[in-house]
Amino acid sequence: MIRRFRAGTPSAGTRLDSFLALTCSDMSRSRIQKLIAEGAVLVDGGPARRSHVVRAGEEISVDVPEPRETTVEAEDIPLSILYEDEQLIAIDKPPGLVVHPAPGHASGTLVNALLHYVRDLSGIGGELRPGIVHRLDRDTSGVLLVAKTDRAHQMLSRQMRRRTLRKEYLALSAGIPRVRKGEVVFAIGRDPRDRKKMKAFRPVEGDPPAGVREARTLYEIEKEWPALGLTLLRCRLVTGRTHQIRVHLAASNLPVVGDPVYGRARYPKVADGQLRKRLLEFPRQALHAERVEFHHPATQELVEIIAPIPADLAGLVAALNAAQ
């Protein structure tokens, strides 16, 4: 299917990928950029780069391929459903569950489970598969939204872009913040020394390095154990960058307990040997996506979904309470 647009004067000076992200609101920016790279986007009949600056009067066409059948196998994997209607599902994702199939994880993922559970999927993201609205790392637990229809996916994705979809996390942190409530504003990009990791970049004059993007995390203290040097933080994402909370807290000298990538703490204030051992051996980052709030894609009513704290994190918090 080919979509055609005529750029108006208000759009002049806008990058091509940004222009199409606004005009094709049902597609993610990454998918638009992929279509541009594949030559499926033409400007006045010729291929263009995503950095092309749109001029008034240009004719822009986008050749959007029909959704293709997925090659992912449906698997009967139990799911914990927090909310479901004809538009969407909210899953309580346990730690350890991979969201999408990837090298080394071809099966046993959340997508495999959803393909078994949801039978009437439409084409989302160019493939007939569940419309994962946002992602969680393998070892992060909590609420994860899945769209059943194209329209639900479009509406929820639009709320994410406009930052009206609210996501709150609980993070058990090694350290005590200087203030009870604040904001972390380090930009985030790939670590040039390890491309599998992200890195926090302090604000600098002029344009940021390539691939480095603004990132903002709001936080406040939910509970603290000053004698142990630990804090349970409530974090709200303003932006949604890869590993954002983990990177921001590590860069603020408040690393997430159990994080194997962005720095494990040593817990010098914890005198009890068994408790210190429990903290050091906690098998994942102690990060839980507790709450998601959004406007329902069909009714526009405000919906709030809460995932209970999982047993492993709840047990660790109980041990800290007992030791305080």
C-alpha beads as a LAMMPS data file, in Angstrom:
LAMMPS data file: protein, C-alpha beads

324 atoms
323 bonds

1 atom types
1 bond types

-500.0 500.0 xlo xhi
-500.0 500.0 ylo yhi
-500.0 500.0 zlo zhi

Masses

1 110.0

Atoms # bond

1 1 1 0.000 0.000 0.000
2 1 1 1.427 3.368 -1.038
3 1 1 0.720 6.459 1.057
4 1 1 1.267 9.871 -0.512
5 1 1 1.711 13.235 1.170
6 1 1 2.255 16.789 -0.030
7 1 1 4.444 18.734 2.380
8 1 1 2.901 22.024 3.470
9 1 1 4.629 25.200 4.586
10 1 1 4.391 24.327 8.342
11 1 1 6.388 21.147 7.667
12 1 1 9.225 22.907 5.854
13 1 1 12.566 22.453 7.625
14 1 1 11.542 19.181 9.316
15 1 1 13.673 16.069 8.935
16 1 1 12.033 13.435 6.745
17 1 1 11.835 10.779 9.451
18 1 1 10.312 13.282 11.889
19 1 1 7.781 14.412 9.257
20 1 1 6.705 10.824 8.592
21 1 1 6.542 9.990 12.311
22 1 1 3.845 12.671 12.590
23 1 1 1.978 11.882 9.373
24 1 1 2.158 8.075 9.776
25 1 1 1.282 7.930 13.456
26 1 1 0.459 4.214 13.256
27 1 1 4.130 3.368 12.628
28 1 1 7.066 3.668 14.988
29 1 1 9.988 5.939 14.125
30 1 1 12.283 2.895 13.917
31 1 1 10.011 1.249 11.340
32 1 1 9.848 4.478 9.321
33 1 1 13.647 4.716 9.365
34 1 1 13.876 1.098 8.200
35 1 1 11.510 1.815 5.281
36 1 1 13.622 4.845 4.322
37 1 1 16.811 2.733 4.447
38 1 1 15.130 0.090 2.242
39 1 1 14.273 2.709 -0.403
40 1 1 10.531 2.470 0.224
41 1 1 10.240 6.234 0.797
42 1 1 10.476 8.582 -2.197
43 1 1 10.670 12.370 -2.298
44 1 1 9.523 13.816 -5.641
45 1 1 9.990 10.364 -7.148
46 1 1 13.516 9.716 -5.912
47 1 1 14.965 7.922 -2.859
48 1 1 15.916 10.067 0.118
49 1 1 17.863 9.862 3.335
50 1 1 16.091 10.042 6.690
51 1 1 18.039 13.253 7.380
52 1 1 16.537 14.910 4.282
53 1 1 15.056 18.288 5.192
54 1 1 11.504 18.545 3.921
55 1 1 10.620 21.512 1.675
56 1 1 7.135 22.890 1.096
57 1 1 5.480 21.401 -1.970
58 1 1 7.485 18.164 -2.061
59 1 1 5.556 14.979 -2.768
60 1 1 6.496 12.175 -0.381
61 1 1 5.375 8.580 -0.906
62 1 1 5.740 5.632 1.445
63 1 1 5.379 2.063 0.160
64 1 1 4.132 0.147 3.224
65 1 1 4.281 -3.634 2.677
66 1 1 1.368 -5.798 3.743
67 1 1 1.848 -7.550 7.105
68 1 1 3.632 -10.876 6.726
69 1 1 2.935 -14.053 8.617
70 1 1 5.155 -14.501 11.633
71 1 1 7.572 -17.410 11.833
72 1 1 7.407 -17.431 15.637
73 1 1 5.771 -20.547 17.096
74 1 1 2.838 -20.257 19.491
75 1 1 3.588 -21.902 22.853
76 1 1 1.334 -22.733 25.780
77 1 1 3.191 -20.727 28.427
78 1 1 1.220 -19.534 31.490
79 1 1 0.583 -15.801 31.628
80 1 1 -0.438 -13.650 34.582
81 1 1 -3.088 -11.274 33.208
82 1 1 -3.634 -8.035 35.115
83 1 1 -6.186 -6.566 32.695
84 1 1 -7.782 -7.584 29.412
85 1 1 -10.463 -6.388 27.015
86 1 1 -10.980 -6.492 23.246
87 1 1 -8.333 -3.783 22.706
88 1 1 -5.396 -4.695 24.901
89 1 1 -3.854 -6.951 27.530
90 1 1 -1.682 -6.015 30.499
91 1 1 0.720 -8.775 31.518
92 1 1 2.447 -9.138 34.889
93 1 1 5.814 -10.180 33.465
94 1 1 7.916 -12.291 35.826
95 1 1 11.681 -11.807 36.035
96 1 1 13.561 -14.071 33.659
97 1 1 10.977 -14.006 30.860
98 1 1 12.350 -12.668 27.562
99 1 1 9.868 -10.478 25.674
100 1 1 10.827 -11.037 22.008
101 1 1 12.524 -14.000 20.322
102 1 1 16.184 -13.255 19.646
103 1 1 19.412 -15.177 19.049
104 1 1 19.719 -17.577 21.956
105 1 1 16.019 -17.173 22.824
106 1 1 14.096 -18.532 19.853
107 1 1 11.346 -19.926 22.066
108 1 1 9.903 -19.596 25.540
109 1 1 9.349 -15.840 25.184
110 1 1 6.384 -13.630 25.985
111 1 1 5.600 -13.324 22.265
112 1 1 5.460 -17.125 21.954
113 1 1 2.991 -17.193 24.841
114 1 1 0.856 -14.364 23.435
115 1 1 0.563 -16.025 20.026
116 1 1 -1.006 -18.994 21.797
117 1 1 -3.249 -16.883 24.012
118 1 1 -4.452 -14.244 21.492
119 1 1 -5.975 -15.695 18.332
120 1 1 -7.236 -12.598 16.478
121 1 1 -4.153 -10.426 15.989
122 1 1 -3.914 -7.829 13.260
123 1 1 -0.765 -6.605 11.532
124 1 1 1.292 -4.583 13.975
125 1 1 4.878 -3.568 13.349
126 1 1 4.814 -5.093 9.843
127 1 1 4.234 -8.611 11.121
128 1 1 1.236 -10.576 12.315
129 1 1 2.183 -10.749 15.964
130 1 1 1.179 -9.229 19.307
131 1 1 1.717 -5.487 19.451
132 1 1 4.156 -5.043 22.292
133 1 1 3.638 -1.392 23.232
134 1 1 6.763 -1.084 25.383
135 1 1 9.471 -3.478 26.512
136 1 1 10.960 -4.661 29.756
137 1 1 14.407 -6.149 30.189
138 1 1 14.515 -9.891 30.703
139 1 1 15.177 -9.583 34.443
140 1 1 12.859 -6.643 35.111
141 1 1 9.430 -7.628 36.406
142 1 1 6.075 -5.897 36.214
143 1 1 3.390 -4.418 33.970
144 1 1 3.786 -4.790 30.214
145 1 1 1.128 -3.563 27.765
146 1 1 0.181 -5.510 24.636
147 1 1 -2.158 -4.146 21.951
148 1 1 -4.576 -6.572 20.295
149 1 1 -5.475 -4.264 17.400
150 1 1 -3.717 -1.802 15.139
151 1 1 -5.800 1.063 16.489
152 1 1 -4.963 0.242 20.106
153 1 1 -1.280 0.039 19.202
154 1 1 -1.417 3.377 17.382
155 1 1 -3.222 5.140 20.227
156 1 1 -0.981 3.775 22.979
157 1 1 2.191 4.432 20.982
158 1 1 1.023 8.006 20.419
159 1 1 0.563 8.459 24.169
160 1 1 4.102 7.194 24.702
161 1 1 5.493 9.669 22.162
162 1 1 3.544 12.520 23.736
163 1 1 4.637 11.370 27.206
164 1 1 1.079 11.074 28.500
165 1 1 1.422 7.348 29.196
166 1 1 2.781 7.229 32.753
167 1 1 5.138 4.432 33.852
168 1 1 6.380 4.059 37.423
169 1 1 9.004 1.626 38.681
170 1 1 10.269 0.552 42.063
171 1 1 14.043 0.219 42.288
172 1 1 15.984 -1.043 45.289
173 1 1 19.071 1.126 45.257
174 1 1 22.458 0.908 46.966
175 1 1 22.873 4.404 48.381
176 1 1 20.828 7.266 49.790
177 1 1 19.843 10.212 47.537
178 1 1 20.804 13.692 48.725
179 1 1 17.204 14.876 48.326
180 1 1 13.978 12.928 48.815
181 1 1 12.585 13.872 45.422
182 1 1 14.446 14.872 42.296
183 1 1 15.180 14.373 38.608
184 1 1 18.065 12.744 36.730
185 1 1 18.735 14.344 33.346
186 1 1 21.830 12.606 31.941
187 1 1 21.561 11.957 28.204
188 1 1 21.892 8.299 27.183
189 1 1 23.640 6.620 24.264
190 1 1 25.626 3.499 23.427
191 1 1 28.816 2.996 25.400
192 1 1 31.593 3.434 22.793
193 1 1 33.732 0.844 24.608
194 1 1 30.980 -1.774 24.928
195 1 1 28.186 -1.598 22.361
196 1 1 25.989 -3.936 24.431
197 1 1 25.781 -1.337 27.194
198 1 1 24.310 2.132 27.456
199 1 1 26.131 5.101 28.956
200 1 1 25.099 8.323 30.687
201 1 1 26.454 11.535 29.175
202 1 1 26.589 14.819 31.060
203 1 1 25.132 17.860 29.263
204 1 1 27.655 19.605 27.022
205 1 1 27.601 22.767 24.942
206 1 1 26.450 22.319 21.352
207 1 1 25.053 19.199 19.717
208 1 1 25.351 15.882 21.601
209 1 1 27.413 13.017 20.123
210 1 1 25.701 10.927 17.453
211 1 1 23.193 8.492 18.933
212 1 1 23.028 10.260 22.301
213 1 1 19.500 11.308 23.247
214 1 1 17.861 13.319 26.001
215 1 1 16.744 11.203 28.969
216 1 1 14.807 12.222 32.070
217 1 1 13.868 10.171 35.128
218 1 1 11.903 11.510 38.092
219 1 1 12.450 9.799 41.439
220 1 1 11.330 9.979 45.043
221 1 1 12.123 7.917 48.115
222 1 1 9.490 5.260 48.796
223 1 1 11.336 3.791 51.798
224 1 1 14.860 4.089 53.143
225 1 1 17.185 2.139 55.434
226 1 1 19.845 4.748 56.341
227 1 1 21.732 2.428 58.686
228 1 1 22.104 -0.075 55.844
229 1 1 22.782 2.457 53.074
230 1 1 19.829 1.286 50.953
231 1 1 16.769 2.982 49.467
232 1 1 13.608 1.865 47.708
233 1 1 13.023 4.482 45.010
234 1 1 9.887 5.190 43.012
235 1 1 11.009 6.202 39.540
236 1 1 8.872 7.681 36.769
237 1 1 10.068 7.671 33.196
238 1 1 9.654 10.952 31.345
239 1 1 11.557 9.572 28.351
240 1 1 11.962 5.897 27.509
241 1 1 15.558 5.040 26.635
242 1 1 17.132 1.586 26.776
243 1 1 18.077 0.653 30.370
244 1 1 17.212 4.221 31.376
245 1 1 16.553 3.771 35.104
246 1 1 19.512 1.436 35.573
247 1 1 21.879 3.807 33.746
248 1 1 20.566 6.934 35.467
249 1 1 20.761 5.489 38.968
250 1 1 24.234 4.041 38.400
251 1 1 25.427 7.420 37.094
252 1 1 23.963 9.039 40.247
253 1 1 25.920 6.672 42.545
254 1 1 22.683 4.831 43.338
255 1 1 23.126 1.541 41.449
256 1 1 20.233 -0.895 41.377
257 1 1 20.797 -3.869 43.694
258 1 1 21.761 -6.984 41.732
259 1 1 22.436 -5.181 38.448
260 1 1 25.069 -7.296 36.652
261 1 1 25.782 -4.715 33.949
262 1 1 25.949 -1.246 35.484
263 1 1 27.800 -2.020 38.696
264 1 1 27.257 -4.215 41.746
265 1 1 27.538 -2.493 45.132
266 1 1 29.492 -3.941 48.094
267 1 1 27.123 -2.802 50.906
268 1 1 29.758 -1.669 53.441
269 1 1 27.126 -0.555 55.988
270 1 1 25.444 -3.974 56.128
271 1 1 27.016 -5.673 59.154
272 1 1 24.933 -8.850 59.047
273 1 1 26.864 -11.362 56.948
274 1 1 23.822 -13.315 55.801
275 1 1 21.990 -10.177 54.674
276 1 1 25.070 -8.903 52.828
277 1 1 25.388 -12.282 51.117
278 1 1 21.719 -12.134 50.143
279 1 1 22.194 -8.675 48.623
280 1 1 25.372 -9.659 46.787
281 1 1 23.764 -12.803 45.381
282 1 1 20.416 -11.300 44.408
283 1 1 20.090 -12.877 40.946
284 1 1 18.731 -9.933 38.960
285 1 1 18.401 -6.166 38.956
286 1 1 15.928 -5.287 41.733
287 1 1 13.699 -3.302 39.379
288 1 1 9.926 -3.680 39.094
289 1 1 7.525 -1.909 36.704
290 1 1 4.800 -1.428 39.276
291 1 1 2.335 0.952 37.651
292 1 1 1.134 2.043 34.199
293 1 1 -1.455 4.778 33.645
294 1 1 -2.933 5.649 30.240
295 1 1 -6.088 6.687 28.415
296 1 1 -7.971 3.685 27.056
297 1 1 -7.636 3.624 23.234
298 1 1 -11.393 3.079 22.748
299 1 1 -13.098 4.957 25.593
300 1 1 -10.395 7.527 26.496
301 1 1 -11.078 6.734 30.153
302 1 1 -8.046 6.881 32.440
303 1 1 -6.827 3.361 33.242
304 1 1 -4.366 2.500 36.011
305 1 1 -2.805 -0.962 36.196
306 1 1 -0.662 -2.091 39.131
307 1 1 1.526 -5.176 39.344
308 1 1 2.195 -6.548 42.833
309 1 1 5.818 -6.670 43.948
310 1 1 7.162 -10.147 43.086
311 1 1 8.137 -12.575 45.808
312 1 1 11.916 -12.258 45.369
313 1 1 11.943 -8.475 45.746
314 1 1 9.276 -8.463 48.467
315 1 1 11.331 -10.986 50.444
316 1 1 14.454 -8.858 50.187
317 1 1 12.574 -5.757 51.349
318 1 1 11.188 -7.728 54.298
319 1 1 14.721 -8.820 55.238
320 1 1 15.867 -5.172 55.197
321 1 1 12.942 -4.158 57.398
322 1 1 13.853 -6.886 59.893
323 1 1 17.511 -5.811 59.934
324 1 1 16.910 -2.051 60.337

Bonds

1 1 1 2
2 1 2 3
3 1 3 4
4 1 4 5
5 1 5 6
6 1 6 7
7 1 7 8
8 1 8 9
9 1 9 10
10 1 10 11
11 1 11 12
12 1 12 13
13 1 13 14
14 1 14 15
15 1 15 16
16 1 16 17
17 1 17 18
18 1 18 19
19 1 19 20
20 1 20 21
21 1 21 22
22 1 22 23
23 1 23 24
24 1 24 25
25 1 25 26
26 1 26 27
27 1 27 28
28 1 28 29
29 1 29 30
30 1 30 31
31 1 31 32
32 1 32 33
33 1 33 34
34 1 34 35
35 1 35 36
36 1 36 37
37 1 37 38
38 1 38 39
39 1 39 40
40 1 40 41
41 1 41 42
42 1 42 43
43 1 43 44
44 1 44 45
45 1 45 46
46 1 46 47
47 1 47 48
48 1 48 49
49 1 49 50
50 1 50 51
51 1 51 52
52 1 52 53
53 1 53 54
54 1 54 55
55 1 55 56
56 1 56 57
57 1 57 58
58 1 58 59
59 1 59 60
60 1 60 61
61 1 61 62
62 1 62 63
63 1 63 64
64 1 64 65
65 1 65 66
66 1 66 67
67 1 67 68
68 1 68 69
69 1 69 70
70 1 70 71
71 1 71 72
72 1 72 73
73 1 73 74
74 1 74 75
75 1 75 76
76 1 76 77
77 1 77 78
78 1 78 79
79 1 79 80
80 1 80 81
81 1 81 82
82 1 82 83
83 1 83 84
84 1 84 85
85 1 85 86
86 1 86 87
87 1 87 88
88 1 88 89
89 1 89 90
90 1 90 91
91 1 91 92
92 1 92 93
93 1 93 94
94 1 94 95
95 1 95 96
96 1 96 97
97 1 97 98
98 1 98 99
99 1 99 100
100 1 100 101
101 1 101 102
102 1 102 103
103 1 103 104
104 1 104 105
105 1 105 106
106 1 106 107
107 1 107 108
108 1 108 109
109 1 109 110
110 1 110 111
111 1 111 112
112 1 112 113
113 1 113 114
114 1 114 115
115 1 115 116
116 1 116 117
117 1 117 118
118 1 118 119
119 1 119 120
120 1 120 121
121 1 121 122
122 1 122 123
123 1 123 124
124 1 124 125
125 1 125 126
126 1 126 127
127 1 127 128
128 1 128 129
129 1 129 130
130 1 130 131
131 1 131 132
132 1 132 133
133 1 133 134
134 1 134 135
135 1 135 136
136 1 136 137
137 1 137 138
138 1 138 139
139 1 139 140
140 1 140 141
141 1 141 142
142 1 142 143
143 1 143 144
144 1 144 145
145 1 145 146
146 1 146 147
147 1 147 148
148 1 148 149
149 1 149 150
150 1 150 151
151 1 151 152
152 1 152 153
153 1 153 154
154 1 154 155
155 1 155 156
156 1 156 157
157 1 157 158
158 1 158 159
159 1 159 160
160 1 160 161
161 1 161 162
162 1 162 163
163 1 163 164
164 1 164 165
165 1 165 166
166 1 166 167
167 1 167 168
168 1 168 169
169 1 169 170
170 1 170 171
171 1 171 172
172 1 172 173
173 1 173 174
174 1 174 175
175 1 175 176
176 1 176 177
177 1 177 178
178 1 178 179
179 1 179 180
180 1 180 181
181 1 181 182
182 1 182 183
183 1 183 184
184 1 184 185
185 1 185 186
186 1 186 187
187 1 187 188
188 1 188 189
189 1 189 190
190 1 190 191
191 1 191 192
192 1 192 193
193 1 193 194
194 1 194 195
195 1 195 196
196 1 196 197
197 1 197 198
198 1 198 199
199 1 199 200
200 1 200 201
201 1 201 202
202 1 202 203
203 1 203 204
204 1 204 205
205 1 205 206
206 1 206 207
207 1 207 208
208 1 208 209
209 1 209 210
210 1 210 211
211 1 211 212
212 1 212 213
213 1 213 214
214 1 214 215
215 1 215 216
216 1 216 217
217 1 217 218
218 1 218 219
219 1 219 220
220 1 220 221
221 1 221 222
222 1 222 223
223 1 223 224
224 1 224 225
225 1 225 226
226 1 226 227
227 1 227 228
228 1 228 229
229 1 229 230
230 1 230 231
231 1 231 232
232 1 232 233
233 1 233 234
234 1 234 235
235 1 235 236
236 1 236 237
237 1 237 238
238 1 238 239
239 1 239 240
240 1 240 241
241 1 241 242
242 1 242 243
243 1 243 244
244 1 244 245
245 1 245 246
246 1 246 247
247 1 247 248
248 1 248 249
249 1 249 250
250 1 250 251
251 1 251 252
252 1 252 253
253 1 253 254
254 1 254 255
255 1 255 256
256 1 256 257
257 1 257 258
258 1 258 259
259 1 259 260
260 1 260 261
261 1 261 262
262 1 262 263
263 1 263 264
264 1 264 265
265 1 265 266
266 1 266 267
267 1 267 268
268 1 268 269
269 1 269 270
270 1 270 271
271 1 271 272
272 1 272 273
273 1 273 274
274 1 274 275
275 1 275 276
276 1 276 277
277 1 277 278
278 1 278 279
279 1 279 280
280 1 280 281
281 1 281 282
282 1 282 283
283 1 283 284
284 1 284 285
285 1 285 286
286 1 286 287
287 1 287 288
288 1 288 289
289 1 289 290
290 1 290 291
291 1 291 292
292 1 292 293
293 1 293 294
294 1 294 295
295 1 295 296
296 1 296 297
297 1 297 298
298 1 298 299
299 1 299 300
300 1 300 301
301 1 301 302
302 1 302 303
303 1 303 304
304 1 304 305
305 1 305 306
306 1 306 307
307 1 307 308
308 1 308 309
309 1 309 310
310 1 310 311
311 1 311 312
312 1 312 313
313 1 313 314
314 1 314 315
315 1 315 316
316 1 316 317
317 1 317 318
318 1 318 319
319 1 319 320
320 1 320 321
321 1 321 322
322 1 322 323
323 1 323 324
